[in-house]
Amino acid sequence: MRYYLSIFIERFFTRKSSALLIWLSVIIGTLAGVITAMFEHGIVWVSEQRLTLIHHYSDTDIPLWVIAIPISSLMAGVAFYLTHKFAPEAGGSGIPEIEGAMEDMRPVRWKRVLPVKFFGGLLTLGSGMVLGREGPSVQIGANVGRMISDLFKVNKVDGQALLAAGAAAGLAAAFNAPLAGIMFVIEEMRSQFNYSLTSTKSVFMSAVMATIVMRSLSSQHAVVDITHYGHPDLMSLPLYLVLGFCFGAIGVLFNKMVINTMDMYLAIHNNQRWRFVAIGLFLGAVFGALSIIEPEFASSGMALIPEIEGGHYFAGALMVIFAVRIITTLLCFSSGAPGGVFAPILAIGTLFGMLFGLGCHELFPETVTHAGTFAIAGMGGLFAATVRAPITGILLVIEMTSNYSMILPLIVTCLGATMVAQSLGGRPIYTQLLERTMKLSMRNKRQETIRKAMFRTLNKDKENL
C-alpha cells in the first residue's frame, strides 16, 4: 500500500509533471469560490440587517434617514479603523497590491489582509457606500493563492502563478464569469504574469473551479438580469464606435479625478489614524442617509443597471444620476475604504450608454430600435477606457448579462474607447494606483529613515551632555 501511495505521489504531485501546480490551483479555486460566495451572501445579510434595524423605527416620528446616520457611520468607521491599524494594503480594490506583489514590489500579508478585507468589505459595502465587491474578491482570491503557496512551500515562480490563479478565481466567482477572470489576468496583468503552459493552465483551472463552487452555492443565472437582445443593425455600428470614443475621453478624465481625489484625502488625514477613521465615519453617515433618501445615488449600482436598461428613467433623470454617481464613486473609492470600483464603473457606463442610446433612437429611429443595447455596450466601454483591458470588458459584460448577440457592438465600443484613451495619453487606472502607492511607500521610508537618524543624533547629544 505504501509503495502504491509513493508512486501516486511521485506521478501526480511532482514538479516533473507540473501536476502540483494544477492540484494547488484546484484547491485555490475551491477556497476562493467558497470565500467569495460567503462574502457576497454576507454583504446581502449585513445590508438587510442594517435596513431592518432602520425600519424598526418606522413607527416613530424620527425620519428613517436620521436613524441610518449613526448605524452606517459606525459600520464604516470600524472598517476604516481595521484597515488602517491592521492592513493598510486592504484599502481600495487591492488589485494594484496584487500586481505589485507579482512584480515582487509589494508584500502579501494574507494573515492580515484576508480577515480585514472580508469583514471590512462587509461593513463598508453594507453601510451603503458606493463600492463594489469584485475588487475585494480579486484580492481575497490572490491572498488565498499566496496562503496555499506558503503552506506548500512552492518556489517563487510557482508562487506568482498561484497568486495570479487566485486573482482569476476571485474575479470569476464575483461576476460568475470564468472567461473574464482568466482574461483579466492574461490581459490586465500581462506585464507581471509569468507566461508558461503550466501557469496558464493553473489560471484556467482555478477560475473554473471558483465558478463551479460559486454557482453551486448561489445560482447559475446571470449576475445582471436584463433584456436579451438580438443582433443589432449593422448600420448602427458606427454609432457604437462614437460611443466608444466618448468613453475614451470620459475614462481618462475619470482616472485623473480618482488620483486627484486620493491626493485630497491624503492631504486631509495625512495618514493619521483618527483623521482617517473620521473620514470613514463621515462617509458612512452621508451614504447611509443617502441610501434611504435616494437609493440610486448609493451602494454599488448593480441593482440599478437593470432599471436603467429597462427604460425606467427619463433622459433628465439619467443625466442627474450619472453626474451624481461619478462624484459619489470618487468620494467612496478614493477614500481608502476596503471596496472596489468595478461595479460603480459598470453602473456609470450603463447610465451614459443609455443616455447616448436614447439620443440615437431619437435621431435614427429606424436604425436604433432599442436604446438598451447602448446601455449594455456602455458597461464594457467605460471599463475598457479606465482599466484598459478591452477583451476583459467584452467578456465580462457578455457573461454578466448573457447577451452573446451583443459581442460585435461591444467589440466596436471597447476598442474605440481604448484607442481614444491611448491617444489622449491616458494610462490604466491600476497602473497609476500602483505607481502612486510605491511613491508614497518610498516617501514614508525616507521620512522614517530621517526620523531615526534625528533620534540617534539627539541620543548622542544627550550622552555627551
C-alpha positions, 0 to 999 in steps of 0.5 A: 500500500505504501509503495502504491501511495509513493508512486501516486505521489511521485506521478501526480504531485511532482514538479516533473509533471507540473501536476502540483501546480494544477492540484494547488490551483484546484484547491485555490479555486475551491477556497476562493469560490467558497470565500467569495460566495460567503462574502457576497451572501454576507454583504446581502445579510449585513445590508438587510440587517442594517435596513431592518434595524432602520425600519424598526423605527418606522413607527416613530416620528424620527425620519428613517434617514436620521436613524441610518446616520449613526448605524452606517457611520459606525459600520464604516468607521470600524472598517476604516479603523481595521484597515488602517491599524491592521492592513493598510494594503486592504484599502481600495480594490487591492488589485494594484497590491496584487500586481505589485506583489507579482512584480515582487514590489509589494508584500502579501500579508494574507494573515492580515489582509484576508480577515480585514478585507472580508469583514471590512468589505462587509461593513463598508459595502453594507453601510451603503457606500458606493463600492463594489465587491469584485475588487475585494474578491480579486484580492481575497482570491490572490491572498488565498493563492499566496496562503496555499503557496506558503503552506506548500512551500512552492518556489517563487515562480510557482508562487506568482502563478498561484497568486495570479490563479487566485486573482482569476478565481476571485474575479470569476466567482464575483461576476460568475464569469470564468472567461473574464477572470482568466482574461483579466489576468492574461490581459490586465496583468500581462506585464507581471504574469509569468507566461508558461503552459503550466501557469496558464493552465493553473489560471484556467483551472482555478477560475473554473473551479471558483465558478463551479463552487460559486454557482453551486452555492448561489445560482447559475443565472446571470449576475445582471438580469436584463433584456436579451437582445438580438443582433443589432443593425449593422448600420448602427455600428458606427454609432457604437464606435462614437460611443466608444470614443466618448468613453475614451475621453470620459475614462481618462478624465475619470482616472485623473479625478480618482488620483486627484481625489486620493491626493485630497484625502491624503492631504486631509488625514495625512495618514493619521489614524483618527483623521482617517477613521473620521473620514470613514465615519463621515462617509458612512453617515452621508451614504447611509442617509443617502441610501434611504433618501435616494437609493440610486445615488448609493451602494454599488449600482448593480441593482440599478443597471437593470432599471436603467436598461429597462427604460425606467428613467427619463433622459433628465433623470439619467443625466442627474444620476450619472453626474451624481454617481461619478462624484459619489464613486470618487468620494467612496473609492478614493477614500481608502475604504476596503471596496472596489470600483468595478461595479460603480464603473459598470453602473456609470457606463450603463447610465451614459450608454443609455443616455447616448442610446436614447439620443440615437433612437431619437435621431435614427429611429429606424436604425436604433430600435432599442436604446438598451443595447447602448446601455449594455455596450456602455458597461464594457466601454467605460471599463475598457477606457479606465482599466484598459483591458478591452477583451476583459470588458467584452467578456465580462459584460457578455457573461454578466448579462448573457447577451452573446448577440451583443459581442460585435457592438461591444467589440466596436465600443471597447476598442474605440474607447481604448484607442481614444484613451491611448491617444489622449495619453491616458494610462490604466487606472491600476497602473497609476494606483500602483505607481502612486502607492510605491511613491508614497511607500518610498516617501514614508521610508525616507521620512522614517529613515530621517526620523531615526537618524534625528533620534540617534543624533539627539541620543548622542547629544544627550550622552555627551551632555 
